[in-house]
Amino acid sequence: MKKKIIFYIPSIEGGGVEKNLYLLIKYLPKQVGKIYIITANKKISNSKDIKYVCPNSGYWSKKNRIVKNLICIFLLIKNFWSSRAVILSFQSNLTSIIIAKILGFKIIIRLNTSLKKYLKNFFKRIIFKFFYSFSDVIIVNSKFFQKELNEVNLKSHLIYNLNTYEKKNKELEFFKKFRGLKILNIGRLTDQKDQLTLIKGLDILKRKNINFRCGIIGRGSFKSKLVSKIKSLNLEKNIKLVGFKYYAEQYISKSDIFVLSSKFEGLPNVLIESQKYGVPIISSNCPTGPNEILMSGRLGELFPVGNYSILANKLFNFSKNKKILKVKSLKAKKYLKRFDPIINSKKYSKLILKEYEKL
């Protein structure tokens, strides 16, 4: 009987998590078995080795995460009640752990974002450790992330994000024919991504008489707050929220510098993608990932989370002398093998097959 591997991802939103999902499916060796993707999003075309288990209509795609999770639980029980399978969870890990134990499946958890918001609270630490101790394998995507789990005595496997290089170059309309400094930010418009810090830093940059434009690619609940801040600082001509873009990384190469302003991350793909294109990077030194990707500042610039003054100074220095950061960005290409999709997919395969043998 062919092995069944279930990828659990209730909400497919087009971000870094989803990109890693698709790359993993693409590069996983065929011997791992038949792959099923459980999601509440609209049905996507199946292939010989991949089957989507999801609603036929797009109705549920617009619902919140809780509803999507309930739909996925129903689909999982309905389709796999009497099966032997390994679940690889990309979202809603607590739910997937519970349902896996009920069904007698092996459960592999992939953590995507720093756990600082859980581990700082005593009661949350206890709850987190209790539930996650029932997982069979925990995968993290950075060494710093591993240290966070070590704090609550949970063992984990380090597998870096998968990434490939597809050289496609597009330029934002906002950048075309503009000869000043072109700054790019990609991320959901949320508190986590903290574009407010970027906007405040750019206000200082404008007052230093630097000619720049900043394009922010993404969508999210903070859009109105960001628009309001841009207007209040009279930065409408300098900053533009350009909305969501499929394959947003294609726009990186036509920018002069990429800025990540997040409060916390996992291992941000946008920094790896910027390195692929040789574009200089300034990033917040948030947990986890940026420091590791940029090798403590050897491959790019880091600034303290939320410190827009230091961010502004780094952007100002770059505008006056681009050479230092450009040298760092060229050096970064030498370290991209860490994110090789073939190497890292084999690591996933090894863990999946090992757990399947235990069923």
N, C-alpha and C positions, 0 to 999 in steps of 0.2 A: 504493500500500500504506500502511495506517495505521501511524503511528509507534508503536514499542513503548518504553514507559518502565517500567523495573523498579525497584521500591522494595525494597531488601534490608534486612530487619529480622528476624533469626532468632528473637528472643524478644520477644513483645509482652506487657509486664508491667503496663500501666496507669499509667505515670508521665508525666512531662513530655515525654519523647521521643515517646511514643506519641500524646500529645495534639497535638503539632506535626505528626506524620504525618497524623492524621485531618483536621486543619484544612487542611493543605496539599492533600490529595486533594480536599477539599470545594471549595476556592476556586481550584484551578489552572484556568486557562482551558482550554476543551475542545480548542483547537487543538494542545495538546502531544501528543495521541495517546492510545492505549489504555494504561491503567495496570495493571501487574501487581504484586502484592505477594507477595514470596517470604518465607515465615515457616514455622517449625516448629510454630507453635501450631495449635490445632484450627481446622478450616475455618470461615470466616465467610461469610455470604451474599454473593454477587456482585451487581453491578449492570451496567448497560449499558456503562459506561466503565471499570469497575474489576473485576478478577478476582483472587481469592486463589489462589495456587499453593502449596498446603500439604497436609499429611496430613489424611485424613478423620476420624481418631480423635484423641482428646485425650491419647493415650499419650505422645507425644513432648513435650507441653507441660510435663511434670514433670521432664524430663531437664535436665542442666546445659548451659551455653552451648556447650561444645565439641561435644557430641552434636547440639545444635540446628543448629549451624553446618554440620556434616557433612551433615545432612539437607538443608539449604538448598543446599549445593553440588551435591548429587545432583539436586535438583529443578531447579536452574538449568541444569545441563548437559542433563538429560533433555528439558526443555521448550524450550530456546532455543539449542541447539547450532548450528543453521544460520541463526539470525536476525541481524538488524541491530538493535541496541538501545542505549539509554543506561541505565546503572545509577545510581541515586541511593542511596547507602549510608547507613543510619542507625545501623548497628551493625557490629561485626567488620570494621572498615575494611581492615585488612591483607589479610584473606582475600578480600574483595570486589575489592580492587585486583588481586590475583594472578589470580583467576578471570576478571576482566574482560579482562585482557591476554591470557590464553589464548584466550578466545572472540572477541577482536577488538572488544570493546565499548568505548564511551566510559564513563568512570567519574567520577562526581561524588561527593565525600566530604563528608558533613556531620558536623562535630565538635561534640560535645555537652557535653564536660566538660574543664575545665582540664587542660593537659598538663604541669603542674609536676612530677608524679611521674616523667615520662619525661625532661624536659629538664634536670633537675638531675644526671643520671647521664651521664657522657661516652659510654659505649658505647651506652646507650639512645638518646642524641641521634643518634648516627651511624646506628643501625638505623632509627630513626624517619624521619630525613631521607631515607635511601636508598629506603625503600619508598614513602613519601608523595610523593616526587618523581615517581613513575610515575602518580599520579592526574592526571586532566585538569583538574579544578576542585576546589578546597577551599573549603567554605563554613563560616564561623564565625558565632557569634551575639553577639559583643561586640567592642568596640574593643580591650579589654585582651587578648582572645584573639588578635586579629590581631598584637599586639605580641609575644606568645609565639612565634608562627610566624615572625615577622620575625627572631627571634633565631637561627633555623636556616635563614634565607634561603628560606623557603617563602612564596609569594604566596597570598593568600586573598581571598575576597569576603565582605563583611559583610552578612548578612541577619538582622535581629532575629527572635526567636520570633514566631510567629503567635498572636494571642489575640483572643477575642471576648467579648462581655459578655452573658451569659444570667442575668438576675437571678432566681436561685432561692435561697431562704433556708431553711436547716435549722439546727436547734440540737442540739448533742450532748446526750444525756440527762444527761451529767455536769454540764452547765452549767445545766440547767433549774431554775428557782426559786432559783438561787444569786445572791446580791447583791454578792459581792465581785468582785475583779479576775479576768476570764476571759482566760486566755492560751492561744493555739493554736500548735501546731507540726505541720506536715505533711511527711512524708518517710519514705523507707525506713529501717528500723531497722538502720543499718549504721555502720561507723566513719566513713565519709565525712560522714554527716549529723550526727554528733557530738552526739546528744541527751544524752550524759553531761555535757557542758559546761552544757547547759540545766538539767539536774537539779541540778548542783552550785550553779549560780546561784540556783535556786529554794530551795535549802536555806538560803542566806544570807538570801533574802527572807523566809522563814518566821521566821528568828531576829530579823528586824527587825519582827516582829509585823504583817506585812501579810497580810490575809485574801485568799487567791487559790485558784484552781483552774486546772490546766493540762491540756489534752487533747492527746495526741500521736497523730495519725492516721498509720498505716502498719504495715507488716509487714517482717520481715527477720531475719537471722541474729543480731542483737544483742539480741533481745527478752529472753532470759534474763538477760543482763548488766545490762540497764536495769532489769528487775524487781528484781533483787538489790540494785542501788544504791538504788532507791526504798525498798525495805524497810529497808535498813541505815540510811537517814537518817530513817526513820519518816515518810515522805511519802505513804503510801498514800491518805490522805484528801485530799491536795492534787494529786496527779498520777495520771493514768490513761492507760494505753496502750489506746486504744479500737479498735485493729485497722485493717485496710484498709477504705476506704470508696470506692465508685465516685463520681465527681464530687465529690471531697473539697472542692473550692473552695466548694461550697454552704454549708459550715459556717463559712466565714470571717466572714461578715457578723454572726454572732451572738457573735463574740468581741470583747473590748475591744482586744486587741493581738495581732499576729502576730510570732512570733520564729523566725528562721532561724539555726541554730547550726553550719552546715556548715563542713568544713575546706577543701573545694573544690567548685566548681560549674561550670556552663556559663553559662546565663542563666536563673536559677531562675524558673519560671512562677509559683510560689506568691507571689512578691513582686509580680509584675505583677497577679495576681488579687486580692491584698490591696489594691493601689492602686485597682483597679476598684470595689471595695466601699467605698473610703474608710476602710479600717481602718489605724490606725497600725502602723508596722513598726520592729522592732529586728532588725538582721541582723549576722552576722559579716562582717567585711571580707575575705572569702575570694576567692581567684582562681577564676573570673572572674565578673563579672556584678553582684553586689550593689551595688558602688560606682557602677557605671554606671546601674543602674536607679534608685538613690536619689540620683543626681547629687551624689556626694561628701558626703552628709549633708543636702542641701537638702530632700529629700523623705522622710527617715526617719533613724533613728539607726543608727550603725555601731559595732561593738566589735571589738577584735583577736581573731583566731581563737584559741579555747581559753581566753580570759580571762573566766572565770565571775564574777570579782569586779566587773569593769567592767559586765558584763551585769546583775548583780544591782543595781548602783547605778542603772543606766539604768531598770530596771523599777521600782525604789523611787521614783525621781524622777517617773516617769510616774504611779505610783499616787497621788502627792501633788498632781501638777499635770498633768492630761491635755491642757490647752489647747495647749501648744507643739507636741506631736507630732500632735495632731489638725489643727492648721493646716497642718502639712507634708503630712499625708495628703490633705487637700482640694486642696492645690496640685498633688499628684502626678497628679491626673486630667487636668490640662492637657497632660501629656506622653505620654498613652497612645497617641497616634496613631503613635508609633514602632513599635508592635506591631500595626498594622492588618493584618488577614489578606489583604485584597484587594491592598493596596500591596505587601506582601512576597511574596505568591504570584506576582505578576507578575514580580518579580525572579527567582524560581526559574524561571518559564516562559522568560524570556529566556535564561538560562544553559543550560537543557535544550535548547531549540531550536537554539541556537548550536552546541552539541556534536553534535547530531544531524546538522546540515548537514555536519559533517566526516567522517561515516561513509562 
